Amino acid sequence: MQIDDILSAAADHEKGAWLDLAHPETGEPTGIRLRLAGPDSDTQSRSRLSLADELAEAADLDGRVNAAAREKARLNSLARCVLDWEVMEDDQPIPFTHKNVLRLLRAATWVQVQVDAFAGDRRNFGGL
């Protein structure tokens, strides 16, 4: 393995890969697609740093962060890993914004689980 191989894989992770959300009971495609940054991308690295900053800002004088603030920071971090999407509502595309991604993630835990699992699996992004 060469350093160029590692750099090339990181570039592939930055380009992202498409996740087709599957229905939680049937496994059938839902028609919702998300392009996610891979675990070795700069995008995910920045997301982890922002998560740490959010948690530090939410900490009280004793360094504790309440559960609601932790959950908010976790969802923000996960949403920052989404690079693009194909989502329709009433036959109209929903604009790709951080706020709209959060809306989708908050809609159901199974969405969060699929996004998190896909974004963390290097096999989904080619390269190494």
N, C-alpha and C positions, 0 to 999 in steps of 0.2 A: 504494500500500500504506500502511496506517495501522498505528500501534503496536498498536491493538486486534486487528488481524489477526495480528500476531506473537504477542501474548499468548494469543489464542484457539488458535493452532496449538500453542503450548507446553502449554496445558491438555490438548489432544487427545493430545499425546505422553505426558503424565503419566497419562492414563487407560489408555493402552496399546492394543495391537492383538493379535489372536490369530494365532499361527503354528501351522499344522498341519504337524508334522514329516512330511517325505516320505521314503519308503524310499530309501536311497542308490543303489540299482541300478535300481529300477523307476520311481521317482518317484511311486508310489502313496502315499496317506495311510497313516500308521502307526496312526492313532487317538490319538496323543499330541498334545495341544494345550497351548501355552504362551502366556500373555498377557505381552507384553514392553513395557517402557517405551520410548518413542522417544528419539532422540538429543538432542532439545531439552528433555527432561524434567528436573525436579529430581532424580528418582531416578537417572538416568544421571549427572548432575553429581555427586551424592553418591558414587556408585560410583567415579567417576574419582578423587575426592579420597581415598577410602578405599584405592584401589589405590596412590596415591602414598604414603600413610602406611604401608601394609604393606611396600612396597619400601624405604622409609627405615628402618623397624624391622629389616628383614632384612639391611641393609647391614653389611658388616664395617668395621673401622677405616679401610680404604682406600676405602670407598664402594662396594665391589663386592657384587653380589647374585648368589648362585649360581643356576643354572638351575632347580633344584627349587623354590626360594623364589619365583622369578619366575613359574613356571608355577602354583604354588599361588595367588599373588596375582591372576594373570590370570583363573583359573577363579572365584575368589571374586568378582571384579569382574563377570564375565559373569553369574554366578548372582544377584547383587544386582539385575540388570536384569529378572529374571523376577518379575512381579507376582502371578501365579496360574497354575494349571495344571489340566489334566484328564488324569490318568494313572491307569491301572488295572494291577493285578497280581493274578493269580488271581481275576479278576472282582470285585475290591475296589478302591475308590479309595485311592490312596496319599496320605497327608497332605502338604499343601504346606508344606514347611519348607526352609530354606536347605540343611540337610544332605542332604535328599532331592534337591534340585535339583542339588547337587554330584555326587551319586551318578549321576544321569542324564548330566550333562555329562562325567563321567569314563568313562562306559561306552563312548563311541565319539567319535572326532574328528569324524565327519560330523555328529553332533548339535551340537557346538560351532560348526562352520562355519555351519550353517543358522541357529542362534540369533544368532551374531555378525552375519551378513550381514543378517538381517531387522531386528535391533535398530538397525543403523547406517543403514538406508535410510529417509529421511524420507517417501518415497512411500507407505510402509506405514501411516502414521499420520494421513493427511489433512492438511488445512490447507495450509500453504505448500509 
